[in-house]
């Protein structure tokens, strides 16, 4: 039993470490609130061929559960070397 728990803890630690390392070379360029705003930003980045990652923090304490699509937070990351291009793309359009 303890061996299984130990293996699960080890696997979880490996996954979390890999996730943290994968964001090392990425930088957050925009935080969008709501699905509509998120999709507008993503469309601009995709039109320029800019790779991105999205991180969605958990909002478990939200009182407005039925309208969470309007209040969801999306942190949008791009590779550090593409930061200026991405910011120009978002501000020019």
C-alpha atoms as one frame of an Amber mdcrd trajectory, in Angstrom:
protein
   0.000   0.000   0.000   2.762   2.462   0.927   4.644   1.596  -2.232   1.645
   2.541  -4.394   1.221   5.839  -2.536   4.935   6.542  -2.917   4.791   5.848
  -6.646   1.752   8.128  -7.061   3.462  10.947  -5.162   6.601  10.496  -7.288
   4.623  10.559 -10.550   2.711  13.655  -9.439   5.966  15.414  -8.496   7.451
  14.545 -11.902   4.413  15.914 -13.730   4.437  19.163 -11.749   8.173  19.619
 -12.276   7.833  19.038 -16.025   4.999  21.551 -16.199   6.991  24.203 -14.323
  10.030  23.652 -16.529   7.927  23.852 -19.697   6.835  27.406 -18.766  10.451
  28.495 -18.145  10.886  29.656 -21.751   7.441  31.252 -22.022   6.201  34.625
 -20.827   2.693  35.842 -20.051   1.703  38.569 -22.480  -1.987  38.908 -21.762
  -4.646  37.963 -19.241  -8.084  37.668 -20.797 -11.325  37.590 -18.839 -14.245
  35.851 -20.487 -14.426  33.531 -23.467 -15.131  36.253 -26.022 -12.032  38.270
 -25.095  -9.928  35.092 -24.996 -10.961  33.986 -28.486 -10.277  37.454 -29.934
  -6.719  37.422 -28.601  -6.081  33.837 -29.693  -7.372  34.584 -33.201  -4.900
  37.476 -33.535  -1.980  35.311 -32.409  -2.971  32.440 -34.695  -3.317  34.784
 -37.688   0.347  35.760 -37.212   1.457  32.158 -36.660   2.547  32.813 -33.073
   2.639  29.759 -30.810   0.929  30.186 -27.469  -0.011  28.342 -24.306  -2.926
  29.088 -22.047  -3.125  28.656 -18.306  -6.501  28.868 -16.604  -6.329  29.411
 -12.846  -9.016  27.588 -10.898 -11.753  29.888  -9.624 -13.488  27.529  -7.222
 -14.910  30.305  -5.068 -16.788  31.986  -7.900 -20.276  33.077  -6.890 -21.345
  33.501 -10.519 -21.101  29.830 -11.544 -23.780  30.025 -14.233 -21.979  32.837
 -16.072 -18.434  31.542 -15.593 -17.804  31.767 -19.363 -17.999  35.555 -18.947
 -15.651  35.741 -15.960 -13.132  32.953 -16.599  -9.496  34.038 -16.480  -7.045
  32.949 -19.186  -3.327  33.706 -18.895  -1.832  33.619 -22.398   1.856  32.787
 -22.793   4.153  33.024 -25.813   7.774  32.031 -26.267  10.078  34.687 -24.864
  11.690  35.335 -28.240   8.247  36.092 -29.741   7.098  38.420 -26.956   7.568
  41.709 -28.839   5.940  40.414 -32.028   2.970  39.106 -30.048   2.532  42.355
 -28.126   2.690  44.380 -31.344   0.087  42.076 -32.889  -2.286  42.540 -29.961
  -1.879  46.309 -29.734  -2.042  47.102 -33.447  -5.316  45.330 -34.137
